[in-house]
Amino acid sequence: LRSKLEGISVRREYTPDLPRIQGYGSELNQVWTNLIDNAAYAVDGKGEIVLRTRREGDFVIVDVQDNGPGIPAEIKDRIFDPFFTTKPVGQGTGLGLDISYNIVVNKHRGDIRVNSEPGKTVFEVWLPLNFEAR
């Protein structure tokens, strides 16, 4: 993603003492790639992306935040649908958020939440400390 992040400020706010979680690392890397790629597209090469971690109860939460235009309310309910994309033909398949949702929710028994308004979109990935115990 390095070339897609040129001109974009990436700020990291990682909680230093997070516990280790059980998970499928390569699949979670796909989630991070999809979310960061979408954030980079949203800010169009001249904004800021914030990567943040924290813990709430039995969950570790990873936020990917951007300061792009936001997700219009009329499409927000469709963003996790397979083949739904706002990108032009040839730039997006509409599968990134669907794949990410399935990895987080179905495979890791977590959740993906999105809060969006103009200038601030945050995808929150909630991952249980131990998904086998859920």
C-alpha positions in Angstrom: 0.0 0.0 0.0 3.0 2.3 0.2 2.4 3.8 -3.2 -1.3 4.5 -2.4 -0.3 6.2 0.8 2.1 8.8 -0.8 1.0 12.3 0.2 -1.2 10.9 3.0 -0.4 11.5 6.7 -0.7 8.2 8.6 -0.8 8.6 12.4 -0.5 5.6 14.7 -2.1 5.6 18.1 -1.4 2.1 19.5 -2.2 1.1 23.0 1.2 -0.3 24.3 -0.1 -3.0 26.7 -2.7 -4.7 24.6 -3.0 -8.5 25.3 -2.4 -11.0 22.5 -5.4 -12.3 20.8 -6.1 -15.5 19.1 -6.6 -15.1 15.3 -5.7 -15.9 11.8 -3.0 -13.4 11.0 -2.9 -13.6 7.2 -6.7 -13.1 7.1 -6.6 -10.2 9.5 -3.8 -8.7 7.3 -6.4 -8.8 4.4 -8.8 -6.9 6.6 -6.2 -4.2 7.4 -5.3 -4.0 3.7 -8.9 -3.5 2.6 -9.7 -0.9 5.2 -6.5 1.1 4.7 -6.9 0.9 0.9 -10.5 2.2 1.2 -9.3 5.0 3.5 -6.6 6.0 1.1 -9.1 6.1 -1.7 -11.5 8.2 0.4 -8.8 10.9 1.2 -7.6 11.0 -2.4 -3.9 11.3 -1.7 -4.1 14.4 0.5 -5.7 13.6 3.8 -5.0 11.8 7.1 -5.5 8.2 8.2 -5.4 7.3 11.8 -4.7 3.7 13.0 -5.8 3.2 16.6 -5.9 0.3 19.0 -7.6 -0.1 22.4 -9.2 -2.7 24.6 -12.8 -2.9 25.8 -13.6 -5.8 28.1 -12.8 -9.1 26.2 -12.2 -7.3 22.9 -9.3 -5.6 21.2 -10.5 -2.9 18.9 -8.6 -1.6 15.8 -9.9 1.6 14.3 -9.1 2.8 10.8 -10.1 6.5 10.5 -9.9 8.9 7.6 -10.8 12.5 7.1 -12.4 12.0 3.7 -15.9 13.1 2.6 -17.7 10.4 4.5 -20.1 7.7 3.5 -23.4 9.0 2.3 -26.3 7.8 4.5 -28.2 6.4 1.6 -25.5 3.8 0.9 -24.2 3.1 4.4 -26.4 0.0 4.8 -25.0 -1.5 1.6 -21.2 -1.1 2.0 -20.7 -4.7 3.3 -22.8 -6.2 0.4 -20.8 -8.3 -2.1 -20.0 -6.4 -5.3 -21.1 -3.0 -4.0 -18.5 -0.4 -4.7 -18.3 3.4 -5.1 -15.1 3.1 -7.1 -15.1 3.5 -10.8 -15.1 0.4 -13.1 -11.7 -1.2 -13.0 -10.7 0.3 -9.7 -12.8 -1.8 -7.3 -14.5 -5.1 -7.2 -16.9 -4.5 -4.3 -15.5 -7.4 -2.4 -13.1 -5.8 0.1 -15.6 -5.0 2.8 -17.6 -8.1 2.2 -14.4 -10.2 2.6 -13.4 -8.2 5.7 -16.8 -8.6 7.3 -16.7 -12.4 6.8 -13.2 -12.7 8.2 -14.0 -10.6 11.3 -17.6 -11.6 12.0 -17.9 -15.2 10.8 -14.3 -16.5 11.3 -13.2 -14.5 14.4 -16.7 -14.0 15.9 -16.1 -10.3 16.2 -17.7 -7.2 14.7 -17.1 -4.4 12.2 -18.8 -1.1 12.9 -18.7 2.1 10.9 -19.4 5.6 12.0 -19.3 8.2 9.2 -19.8 11.9 8.7 -18.1 14.4 6.4 -14.5 14.7 7.5 -14.5 11.6 9.7 -15.1 8.0 8.9 -14.1 5.3 11.4 -14.2 1.6 10.8 -14.0 -0.2 14.2 -12.9 -3.9 14.1 -13.8 -5.7 17.3 -11.9 -8.9 17.9 -12.4 -11.1 20.9 -9.4 -12.1 22.9 -10.3 -15.7 22.3 -12.8 -16.3 19.5 -13.0 -20.1 20.3 -14.5 -19.2 23.7 -17.4 -17.3 22.1 
